[in-house]
Amino acid sequence: MTARELISTLSSMDQLESAKKKLKTALDEQERACGDIIHEQDEMESKLLERLKLLDEKKLKCTAENGNMNASDNDLIEINAAGKIIAAKRGTLCQLKGMKNLTKGTRFEALFSGRWDKKLLRDGSGRIFLDVDGDCFQAIVDYLNELAISSEDERPKTPTIEDECKPILAQYMMLFGLTAIPQIPQLKHLEKRRRQRISTMRKMRRIGMLATEAPEVNSKSPEDDRFAKEINEAINEKWKSLHALEEEVTSLEESFKDEEHFIGSLSSGDKKDIITLNVSGTMMTTTRATLMTVEESVLAQQFDDTKWTEQGNSNSPKVKEWTPEDVTNWMKSIEGIPDVVASMFCENEINGLELLALDRDGLKDIGVTRAGTICLLLKEIKTLEQKSQDVSTLIEHSPYCFGKILDYLRLKQLHSQKLIKEPLLPIISLALIERFEKVVKYYFPGETSTTILGHCGEIVDDYLVSTKSRYRT
């Protein structure tokens, strides 16, 4: 009997053949299941990468249409924060991007990134205009200046300001998306998202385990057990990474949508709607929309653009409307400018609009060649331009009281645009509470005064604080 014939008579051979078929079927099934999972993961990865690509293209298109394609960290940015002029390098203002907890950037970074430079509201001198409390904005910039020279181990304290203004600063931190900067405690919703993410990862891990479950094997076959475990761990690790990436991509997409809304709301309006106020000698700048926040108020009616006229500036220069004769007369009034130079402006029929546009080359084209005369004229033209822009409305009230009203109206306007939560009512020094109430009731008679005064209050230290909910949504 041959070996083949002998083997065919053994009953265990049938069992062996059956086991081999089962093994092949199991391996084929496992390979198919594993292949399906890998295919699903690859598809998910491709879709996420495509979403990232589309988002990047959208940002580039946005920059081309609304921004500065050549924006540099060394660019000097000048900001008019409600009349307070602040200057900083773009890199200083945008340095929080990419830091831990801020990988998607902030509204603050977006504002100064260069993507929106053409769309931002600007004052008459070309500076970015922000209708925010100047001292609070300065506190944020001071923090960034210190952060730029600090090491990882010596982070500066978070932006701070005097106690009376801390609730206002907190609202601006929220407005600019700076509530998660280093050393600031994380908000509750971030902790909630973290727990949800962990739950999602655990769910995906269970799905991966079921999809690649290996059959029980004899303890004498450690290779098979090790191989199944490695595949299982690899698949679970990829699921974990993919879902973490999906969360980050979604966060970036939502962040850009929020950025578009933020820029559109913050930069709405026109240059002519920037209002300069002379509050008993203290200059304050705001927007018409802020002054008209409470439509029924006297303040809103005063600055309604269908009725409003500037006060105290009937003699203010309207340089852009000057005739060549007006320009020549102005030239003759400047100390140190020879009459022959003034006649050059007359001969070239330079009007007011053209006067303000003149630079060094323009003056030379007219015929002014002496360096000292050119420098003097450029200085005088710049001063004239500033005077023509500094048209202000006189407000004969306490700067402290009116400033408090203005701070609150700014926050109410931002709240109406769904950029911040409802602000706390003004915190007022007890020594000035009676005067404050009188000024409020002058501009907000009757029931409209409760918009700012509330209905009741409590004494905290030396300030009157309304008992109205601080952060009601």
C-alpha positions, 0 to 999 in steps of 0.5 A, a space after each residue: 500500500 502506497 503512502 497516498 493510499 495509507 493516508 486516504 484510509 486515515 479518518 483524521 485526514 478528513 478532519 484535517 481537510 475540513 479544518 484547513 477549509 475552515 481556516 482558509 474561510 476564516 482567514 479570507 473572511 478576516 482579510 475581507 473584513 479588514 480590507 473593508 475597514 481599511 477601505 472605509 478608513 482610506 475613504 474617510 481620510 481622503 474626504 477629510 483631506 479634501 475638506 482641508 484643501 477646500 478650506 485652504 482654497 477658500 481662505 486664499 480666495 478670501 485673501 485675494 479678494 479682501 486682503 493683503 497677499 503680501 502681508 508680513 509679520 513685520 508690517 506695522 499695524 495702526 489701530 484706532 480703538 475708539 479714539 486711542 491710537 495703538 500700534 504694533 507689528 502684525 506678528 505681535 498681534 497674530 502670535 497666538 495662532 498655533 499655540 497650545 489650545 489655540 491651534 485653529 487661531 482666534 478672532 483676534 488673529 483673523 482680524 490682523 492676519 491680512 486676510 481682511 485688510 481691504 474690508 476692515 473699517 478705517 478712519 480718515 487716516 487709514 488706520 483700522 477702526 475698532 469701536 471697542 474700549 481703548 483701555 481694554 484693547 491696550 491691555 490686550 496688546 500689552 499682554 501680547 507685547 510681553 508674551 513676545 519676549 517671554 519664554 515658555 516657562 515664564 508666561 505673562 499674566 493674562 490681560 488685566 485692568 482696574 477692577 471697575 473695568 474687568 467685566 468689560 475686558 472679559 467681554 472683549 476677551 470673549 469677542 476676540 476669542 481669547 478666553 483660552 489663552 495660556 493661564 486662563 482656565 478652560 470654559 465648561 463647554 471645552 470640557 464637555 467636548 473633551 468628554 464627548 471626544 473620549 466617548 466617540 473614541 471608545 465607541 470606535 474602538 469597540 467597533 474596531 474590536 468587533 470587526 477584527 475579532 480573532 477566534 480563540 487559539 491554542 496557547 501553543 500558537 502565540 504568533 496568531 494571537 500576537 498577529 491579531 492583536 497588532 492588527 486590532 491595535 493598528 485599526 483602532 489607532 487609525 480610527 482614533 486618529 481619523 476621528 480626532 482629525 475630523 473633529 479638528 477639520 470641523 472645528 477649523 470650518 466652523 472657525 472660518 464661518 465664525 470669522 466671516 461673521 465676526 469680520 462682517 459685523 465688526 467692520 460694518 458701516 462706512 467711514 462717514 459713520 465714525 463719529 468723534 465726540 468732544 466730551 467736555 474736552 475729552 475726545 471719544 470716537 465711536 460709530 453711529 450704530 453704537 449711539 443709536 443702539 437704543 432707538 427710542 433714546 434722545 441720543 439715538 435721535 440726536 445722531 440719526 443720520 437723517 437729522 444729525 448735524 455736527 455741532 460746534 464746527 461751522 467754521 471747521 475747514 472743509 478742505 476737500 471743497 477748497 477752490 484753487 483760490 482758497 488753497 493759494 490763500 492758505 499757502 500765503 498764511 503759512 509762515 516761511 512759505 515764499 509768495 512765489 511758491 504760493 503762486 505755483 499752486 495758483 498757476 497749477 490750479 491746485 484745489 483742496 482735494 488735490 492739495 491733500 493728495 500731494 506728496 514729495 514728488 507732486 510738490 517737485 512737479 509743481 516746481 517746488 525744489 528747495 528741500 526745506 520748503 518741501 518738508 515744511 509743506 508736507 508737514 502743514 498739509 498733514 496737519 491740515 488733513 488731520 484738522 479737517 478730519 477731527 470734526 467733532 460733536 460737543 457733548 457737555 457732560 462728565 467724561 466719566 459718566 458719558 464714557 460709561 454709557 458709551 462703553 455699555 452701548 458698545 457692548 450692547 451693539 456687539 451683543 445684538 450682532 451675536 458676537 458676545 453674551 449680554 453685558 453686565 450693566 455699568 459699574 459706577 463709583 458711588 461718588 458719581 452715581 447721582 450724576 451718572 443717573 442724571 446724565 442717563 435720564 437726560 439721554 434715556 428718558 422714562 423707561 428707556 433709562 432702565 436699559 442702562 440703570 436697571 431696576 435695582 442694584 447692590 453695593 460692592 466695595 465702593 461701586 454700585 453694581 446692578 443685580 441684573 444677570 451678568 451673562 444672560 444669553 
